[in-house]
Amino acid sequence: MEKVTIKTEFIKLGQVIKLASLVGQGSDVKILIAEGLVKVNGEVATQRGKKIYPGDVVEVEDMGSVMVEGI
């Protein structure tokens, strides 16, 4: 599982997926979410602007998962 460290209180879902290099472009995130391939803490995510906090796990089907950590 890859880890992404943030310096803020939260980060948006689309940003986490891009920072983890699971996709090349933001438009790809939109497609993955629309197809139901993205989960946050085991639940399907429907908004790319969803706030993700330290301790949350983002999973993209067949691409990997990311744990968000705070400083």
Secondary structure as UniProt FT lines:
FT   STRAND          2..6
FT   STRAND          11..12
FT   HELIX           13..19
FT   TURN            20..21
FT   HELIX           26..34
FT   TURN            35..36
FT   STRAND          38..40
FT   TURN            41..42
FT   STRAND          43..44
FT   TURN            48..49
FT   STRAND          51..52
FT   TURN            54..55
FT   STRAND          57..60
FT   TURN            61..63
FT   STRAND          64..70
//
